[in-house]
Amino acid sequence: MLPHIVHVPTLADLPAAARQVHTAITESGCTVVAFEGEMGAGKTTLIRALAAILGIADDVSSPTFALVNEYRDGRNHPVYHFDFYRIDSIDEAERIGAAEYLDSGYLCLVEWPARVAELLPHPRLEVRLTVLSAESRTIELTIIN
């Protein structure tokens, strides 16, 4: 199935795209999902839609300053949401225990993964959002080995 490209004609289509991302996560067996895309591409919005599919009842927001938020899915399993945009170094990520989270076997949704690339396990699912217009996106799903 992968690589696969999901076309998102309008932002209202993000929930349908999130269902395809969920399917890719399930089929790939990857517990680390790296969300790549420019600022404003919709990474957090897509993660919010994915969280709803996972049965997360909490308000999902970007952990820009906390670096990681923990949620519980519909089966009461932890889901970790990282935002490494403001990370200063790999050492800082290591101090918050990023490697332990990423190796936990629980779902880890990672925004700005390139900033901590050396900590990310293989294989992982990459979700690359590309802005085509104010409303339109493409989402490329690829397994990184």
N, C-alpha and C positions, 0 to 999 in steps of 0.2 A: 504494500500500500504506500510506503514512503520511499522517496520524497513525494509530497503531494502539495498542490497549491489550492488554497481556498480563496475564492473571490468574494469580496465584501462590497457590494455596490453602494450601500448606505450604512451609517452607523446603527440604524435600526436592525440591520442584518447580523450584528455581532452575536446575539444569542445563538443563532443557527451556526455561525462559525465556531462558537464555543463548544457546541455539541460535536463538531468534527474534531476539534482539538481534544476533547474528552475521549472520543473514540481512538484517536491516535495514541494518547497516553495509555489507554487500556490495552490496545493491540501491541504497542511497543514494549510494554512492561517496564518502561523507564520511570524511575521515581523522581528524577531531577529533570525539570523542564525549564529551559533557558529562553527567556523572552527578549528578543533583540528588536530594536527599532529606535528611530529618532525620538527626541522629546516630542510628546503630543501625538505619537503614532497610535495610541490606544492600548498600550500594554496593560495598564491597571484596569481599564474598562473591560478588556477581554478577560482578565483574571477575575474580575467581579462577576461576569457572566458565567465563567467556568465554576466559580465557587457556588453559585446558585444550583448548577447541575449536580455538584458534589454534595448538596444538602447542607451547606454551611449557612447557618442562620445569622451569624454575626454580620455587622456592617464591615465590608471589606474596603480597606483604603490602603494607599501606598505607605509602606513603612519607611519613608524617606529618612526620617531622623532616628527612629528606633532601630533601623536596619532590618529587623525581622519581626513579623507578627505571627502569632500562632492562632489557628482556628481549629475547630472540630468539625469533621464532615458528618454526614448522615449516619455513619457507623460508629461515631465517636472516636475516630482516629485523628491524630494530629495532622494538620496541613500547615506547612511553613511557607510564608511569603516573604521573600527578601527583596530589598531595593538597595543595590550597591552604588547608586549614583553618587552619593556623598562620601563613599569610603575613601580614606586617605592612603591605605596601603594593605597589602596582603596580611601584614602583621595585625592590623586592626581587625580584619575579618577573622583571623585565627583567634584573637583574644575574645571575640564574642562566641566562639565555638562553632563557627560556620562549618568546618570540616565534619564535626560530629553530627550536626543537623543533616548535612548533605549525604552522609554515610548511614543515616538512621534507618533507611528502608521506607520511610514515610514520604509522602509526596512533598516535594520542595519546588516552589514556583519562584524563579529567580529573574528579577529585572536587572538590567545592566550587568549581565554575566561576564562580559569581557574584562571587567575590572578585577575579577577574581578567577580568571580562566584556569590558573594552575591548581585551584582547589576543586574544580568541578570534575566529578567522576565520569568515566566512560562505561557503557554508553549513556547518552542523555538525549533527550528530545529537544531540538531547537525549534522555536516558533519565531519566525522572522516576519515582522510587520513592516510593510512598505506603504507609505502614503502616496496615493495616486492623485487625490484631490481632497478638498475639505471634508468630504463624506466617504470617499472610496478608498479601500485598502486591498492589498493582497496579503495573504498569510501563507508563508512557505513552511511546511513541516518536514523536518529532516532529522534522522538519527545521526548523531555524531559519535563515531566509534573511536 
